[in-house]
Amino acid sequence: MAATDASPMFQAGGAAYDGFMGRYARPLAPRFADAAGVTAGQRALDVGCGPGALTTELVARLGAGAVAAVDPSPPFVAACAARHPGVDVQAGRAEAIPHRDHAFDVALAQLVLHFVGDPAAAARELRRVVRPGGTIAACVWDFAEGMQMLRLFWDAAVAIDPSAPDEARVLRFGRAGEIAGLFADAGLQAIDEKLLDVEAAYDDFDALWAGFLAGVGPAGAYCVALPAAQRDRLRDDLARRLGPRQGGFTLAARARCVRATAP
């Protein structure tokens, strides 16, 4: 996940992100790239790149010289650039992408739109930077049902604190038709929505809990801001909801993905 402003919840380094959301973003990237039809010979832009989970996949398919990436978080920009020599990585917001008109064949936003302050402006910018007939694609988690890690966390949090900012309640675009509607309003064509399923592995419960303690994203920011006693209660309830686990385990995640064509 990468926000389109320099929010404190996205100021952690690349390693912190990797241990929390990167476990899911990495396996999601090839599925998302497939859904967007990314193929050799294209020039691609990764909007809200974070430390570069999707960028890695784009480089593997297209080569570093054909990939650009933008993110508003300085630590993420630094991490993505260090991990991907030759990629044009810049600081930038989805609402004001720092590239010229029609510069890319495909523009992708993985796990970004639900954090954008002005989604309509972001959709217009995605359209602007893609050539006529090019592809725009975006995906976000289905917070209500399909993202086990976050669903377990927020169910535990709300049980202790009914005012907890459950992402299924406070964030947009995790439900069917929401991204498609945004793209239609931006004048995009041939809009197609599908579901992408991935899973992430954990060695034990402590590995899962450590991700929240890194302070990444809304869940992490909420967790680390709690008083110690309330955070301990949250940990215990999350462990109870997860249930007994012998050794390592996996959790499933489902993303809603929408692909469209620029007129």
Backbone torsions as a table, in degrees:
resi	resn	phi	psi	omega
1	MET	NA	138.1	177.2
2	ALA	-139.9	126.5	-179.0
3	ALA	-80.8	161.8	179.4
4	THR	-101.6	19.2	163.3
5	ASP	-136.7	175.7	-176.7
6	ALA	-89.1	50.7	-179.0
7	SER	-59.7	142.2	178.2
8	PRO	-57.1	-27.7	-178.8
9	MET	-69.9	-8.7	177.3
10	PHE	-122.3	30.2	177.6
11	GLN	-101.8	-0.9	175.6
12	ALA	-67.5	158.7	179.5
13	GLY	-74.4	174.1	-178.5
14	GLY	-60.3	-37.1	-178.7
15	ALA	-65.4	-38.6	177.9
16	ALA	-64.4	-43.2	177.6
17	TYR	-62.7	-42.9	-178.8
18	ASP	-57.8	-40.6	-177.7
19	GLY	-74.0	-18.7	-178.7
20	PHE	-103.1	-79.3	-176.0
21	MET	-90.9	-21.6	179.3
22	GLY	-60.4	-26.7	177.3
23	ARG	-58.2	-30.6	-179.4
24	TYR	-98.8	-36.4	-177.3
25	ALA	-64.2	-35.8	-178.9
26	ARG	-65.4	-51.3	177.5
27	PRO	-69.4	-24.0	177.5
28	LEU	-69.6	-34.1	-172.5
29	ALA	-54.8	-50.1	179.8
30	PRO	-65.8	-33.1	178.0
31	ARG	-68.4	-39.5	178.1
32	PHE	-67.2	-43.6	178.9
33	ALA	-62.8	-38.3	175.3
34	ASP	-62.5	-46.0	-178.6
35	ALA	-62.2	-31.7	179.1
36	ALA	-83.8	-7.6	179.3
37	GLY	73.0	33.3	-179.5
38	VAL	-72.2	121.4	-178.0
39	THR	-137.6	160.0	-178.8
40	ALA	-53.0	142.6	179.6
41	GLY	98.1	-11.4	179.0
42	GLN	-87.9	162.9	169.5
43	ARG	-113.6	127.8	-169.9
44	ALA	-126.0	149.1	176.5
45	LEU	-120.8	129.2	176.1
46	ASP	-102.3	108.6	-176.3
47	VAL	-96.7	123.8	-173.8
48	GLY	73.4	52.4	-167.9
49	CYS	-71.2	-18.0	-173.0
50	GLY	57.4	-148.6	177.8
51	PRO	-78.1	0.1	167.2
52	GLY	112.9	29.6	178.6
53	ALA	-61.4	-49.7	178.4
54	LEU	-72.8	-35.8	178.1
55	THR	-55.5	-41.8	178.5
56	THR	-56.9	-45.4	-179.5
57	GLU	-66.7	-40.1	179.8
58	LEU	-65.4	-40.5	177.5
59	VAL	-62.4	-41.5	179.6
60	ALA	-61.5	-33.8	-177.6
61	ARG	-87.8	-34.7	-168.4
62	LEU	-116.8	-19.1	-172.9
63	GLY	92.4	146.6	-174.3
64	ALA	-59.2	-36.6	-176.9
65	GLY	-68.4	-14.9	-179.5
66	ALA	-102.7	10.1	-175.5
67	VAL	-123.5	136.5	171.0
68	ALA	-126.4	155.0	-178.1
69	ALA	-145.4	145.0	177.7
70	VAL	-136.0	147.6	175.4
71	ASP	-160.2	146.8	-179.6
72	PRO	-83.7	-11.0	-176.2
73	SER	-89.1	116.2	-179.7
74	PRO	-55.7	-42.8	178.1
75	PRO	-62.8	-36.1	178.9
76	PHE	-70.4	-40.7	177.4
77	VAL	-59.7	-45.3	-179.6
78	ALA	-63.0	-43.2	-179.0
79	ALA	-66.1	-44.0	-179.4
80	CYS	-63.5	-43.0	179.5
81	ALA	-64.4	-40.6	-179.6
82	ALA	-66.7	-33.6	-177.4
83	ARG	-81.8	-18.7	-173.0
84	HIS	-132.7	72.2	177.2
85	PRO	-56.9	137.3	179.5
86	GLY	93.4	-14.3	176.2
87	VAL	-84.3	138.8	176.3
88	ASP	-79.1	95.4	-178.9
89	VAL	-106.2	123.3	-177.5
90	GLN	-131.4	154.2	169.3
91	ALA	-72.5	133.4	-179.8
92	GLY	-177.7	154.6	179.4
93	ARG	-104.2	152.0	179.6
94	ALA	-62.2	-28.2	-179.9
95	GLU	-79.5	-9.3	-179.1
96	ALA	-150.5	71.3	-175.0
97	ILE	-69.4	127.7	-174.8
98	PRO	-82.9	55.5	176.8
99	HIS	-141.1	157.1	-177.0
100	ARG	-73.9	166.9	177.8
101	ASP	-61.3	141.9	170.4
102	HIS	57.9	32.7	-175.5
103	ALA	-82.4	-15.2	-171.0
104	PHE	-130.4	155.5	172.3
105	ASP	-83.5	-29.3	-177.3
106	VAL	-147.4	137.4	174.2
107	ALA	-125.2	129.4	-174.1
108	LEU	-125.8	143.0	177.3
109	ALA	-130.1	102.0	-177.5
110	GLN	-98.4	117.7	175.6
111	LEU	60.5	44.5	-173.3
112	VAL	-124.8	-45.0	-165.6
113	LEU	-58.2	-31.0	-177.7
114	HIS	-71.6	-8.2	176.9
115	PHE	-109.1	0.3	-177.3
116	VAL	-77.1	131.8	-178.9
117	GLY	-67.4	-36.0	-179.4
118	ASP	-129.7	84.1	-175.8
119	PRO	-59.8	-35.9	179.7
120	ALA	-62.5	-41.6	177.4
121	ALA	-64.9	-39.1	178.7
122	ALA	-63.4	-41.6	178.7
123	ALA	-63.3	-40.6	177.5
124	ARG	-64.5	-38.3	178.6
125	GLU	-67.3	-41.8	176.4
126	LEU	-58.9	-42.4	177.5
127	ARG	-64.4	-41.6	-175.9
128	ARG	-61.8	-41.3	-172.8
129	VAL	-83.2	-5.5	179.9
130	VAL	-101.9	140.2	179.5
131	ARG	-65.3	156.3	173.5
132	PRO	-55.8	130.5	-176.5
133	GLY	87.1	-4.5	178.3
134	GLY	-78.8	179.5	-171.8
135	THR	-112.9	136.5	169.8
136	ILE	-118.0	134.2	179.5
137	ALA	-143.3	145.9	177.8
138	ALA	-145.1	149.6	174.1
139	CYS	-143.3	147.6	175.4
140	VAL	-141.3	161.4	177.7
141	TRP	-69.8	146.1	167.0
142	ASP	-82.2	91.3	-173.7
143	PHE	-67.2	-32.4	-173.1
144	ALA	-69.5	-38.0	-172.8
145	GLU	-130.1	-35.9	-162.0
146	GLY	-98.5	-1.0	-175.5
147	MET	-117.8	91.6	-169.8
148	GLN	-57.6	-45.4	-175.6
149	MET	-58.8	-49.4	-179.4
150	LEU	-73.3	-34.9	178.9
151	ARG	-63.8	-44.3	177.5
152	LEU	-61.1	-44.0	-178.7
153	PHE	-62.5	-50.5	-175.3
154	TRP	-71.2	-32.3	174.6
155	ASP	-62.4	-41.5	177.2
156	ALA	-66.5	-42.2	-178.7
157	ALA	-64.0	-44.7	-178.2
158	VAL	-67.5	-32.2	178.0
159	ALA	-63.1	-31.8	179.8
160	ILE	-90.9	-35.2	-175.9
161	ASP	-138.2	95.7	-177.0
162	PRO	-57.8	-18.7	179.1
163	SER	-89.1	3.1	-179.6
164	ALA	-56.9	138.3	-173.7
165	PRO	-79.7	67.5	178.4
166	ASP	-51.8	123.7	-176.5
167	GLU	-61.9	-28.4	177.4
168	ALA	-66.5	-24.5	-177.8
169	ARG	-94.9	-36.0	-169.6
170	VAL	-103.1	-15.0	-177.9
171	LEU	-107.4	148.8	179.1
172	ARG	-92.8	167.7	167.7
173	PHE	79.8	5.9	176.2
174	GLY	-89.7	-0.4	-178.5
175	ARG	-111.3	156.8	-176.4
176	ALA	-56.4	136.0	173.5
177	GLY	87.0	-12.3	-174.8
178	GLU	-71.3	-47.6	177.4
179	ILE	-67.0	-40.3	179.3
180	ALA	-58.8	-40.9	178.1
181	GLY	-65.1	-40.6	176.9
182	LEU	-60.3	-45.0	-179.2
183	PHE	-67.4	-39.0	178.2
184	ALA	-62.8	-41.3	178.9
185	ASP	-64.1	-26.5	178.6
186	ALA	-84.0	1.5	177.6
187	GLY	84.4	13.5	178.0
188	LEU	-76.3	159.3	-172.8
189	GLN	-124.7	170.5	176.4
190	ALA	49.1	50.4	-174.9
191	ILE	-79.1	129.2	-177.3
192	ASP	-135.5	132.6	-178.8
193	GLU	-116.6	139.9	176.2
194	LYS	-148.6	169.2	178.9
195	LEU	-105.8	139.6	179.3
196	LEU	-121.5	124.0	-177.3
197	ASP	-109.6	134.5	176.6
198	VAL	-139.4	175.9	172.6
199	GLU	-147.2	159.4	179.9
200	ALA	-128.1	146.6	-177.4
201	ALA	-104.1	144.5	176.6
202	TYR	-130.3	141.6	177.4
203	ASP	-71.4	-34.4	-178.7
204	ASP	-168.7	178.6	-179.1
205	PHE	-61.7	-36.1	-179.8
206	ASP	-60.1	-35.2	177.6
207	ALA	-65.7	-38.6	176.5
208	LEU	-65.0	-48.2	-177.1
209	TRP	-65.4	-35.6	179.7
210	ALA	-60.1	-31.8	177.7
211	GLY	-61.5	-41.6	178.4
212	PHE	-68.2	-36.0	-178.8
213	LEU	-70.0	-12.5	176.6
214	ALA	-74.1	-13.8	175.9
215	GLY	76.8	20.0	-177.6
216	VAL	-88.5	135.6	175.2
217	GLY	71.6	177.4	-178.8
218	PRO	-58.7	-41.5	-178.8
219	ALA	-65.0	-46.7	179.4
220	GLY	-64.5	-42.0	179.4
221	ALA	-62.6	-41.6	178.1
222	TYR	-64.5	-44.4	-176.6
223	CYS	-60.6	-50.8	-174.7
224	VAL	-72.4	-18.3	179.1
225	ALA	-83.0	-11.9	-178.4
226	LEU	-71.2	149.4	168.4
227	PRO	-59.6	150.9	-173.1
228	ALA	-55.2	-43.7	-177.3
229	ALA	-64.6	-41.2	179.2
230	GLN	-69.3	-37.1	177.0
231	ARG	-63.7	-37.8	177.3
232	ASP	-65.1	-39.4	176.3
233	ARG	-62.9	-41.3	178.4
234	LEU	-62.4	-44.3	178.9
235	ARG	-59.2	-46.1	-177.9
236	ASP	-64.4	-40.2	-179.3
237	ASP	-70.9	-36.6	176.3
238	LEU	-62.5	-43.7	178.5
239	ALA	-61.6	-39.7	178.6
240	ARG	-64.3	-43.3	-179.7
241	ARG	-66.5	-35.4	178.2
242	LEU	-66.7	-34.9	179.0
243	GLY	85.9	168.7	-179.3
244	PRO	-60.1	134.0	178.9
245	ARG	-131.8	127.8	176.3
246	GLN	-95.6	109.2	-179.4
247	GLY	71.0	-144.9	-176.7
248	GLY	-73.7	164.1	179.2
249	PHE	-154.0	167.7	177.1
250	THR	-124.5	152.9	173.6
251	LEU	-126.1	142.3	-177.0
252	ALA	-92.4	155.7	175.9
253	ALA	-145.0	143.3	179.0
254	ARG	-125.7	130.3	177.5
255	ALA	-112.0	145.0	171.9
256	ARG	-94.4	123.4	-174.3
257	CYS	-119.8	133.6	177.5
258	VAL	-127.5	130.7	176.8
259	ARG	-115.5	141.2	179.1
260	ALA	-145.1	168.1	-178.4
261	THR	-117.1	137.1	176.7
262	ALA	-76.9	134.6	178.9
263	PRO	-70.8	NA	NA
